Amino acid sequence: MKEFKINKFLSLRRKDDETHIYVAGKWFMQCSFVPLNIEKPNLERYADAESIDEIIDRYSRT
């Protein structure tokens, strides 16, 4: 496994042809995808969102 240390807290490691982020020696699992079922009539509600986090916040309220 190849490792690139950014600083004493952050490092990147290659494993199984993927790059994993480690924070303080612990693997940081990031969200790869978020499945959403947004019906066509509701698409405009999310058109001005600036991030996936904002979309998730709006979606979770409905």
DARA-V757962 format. One record per pair of residues at least 6 apart in sequence whose ideal C-beta (glycine too) atoms are under 6 Angstrom apart, sorted by the first residue. I is the first residue (numbers start at 1). J is the second residue. Records with the same first field share a line. If there is no record, write none. Layout:
# DARA-V757962
I=J + J
This chain:
# DARA-V757962
1=13 + 15
2=14
3=11 + 13
4=12
5=11
9=24
11=22
12=19
13=20
20=27
21=28
36=59
46=55
49=55
